[in-house]
């Protein structure tokens, strides 16, 4: 299983199976500025967790890879004490 941020693969024959995505909510403690290092680690963990969930979903679809991987981070409706990471891409199958 491969993952790439490239939106397409030139010279390869494949078809799109499904757009796959995952959301991960991370709660923070002590304020964003006080624990900047801890919160940066939490952000990295959240992205990796959501990326793993996207990879698992693609595997369950029988995909060979996921193209166009991108992520967003937002505070959502939870204010400054949490953020939401969304990872999205397109699962593909070679033919």
Helices and strands as residue ranges (DSSP letters): E 2-3, E 14-27, H 36-60, E 65-74, G 79-81, E 82-94
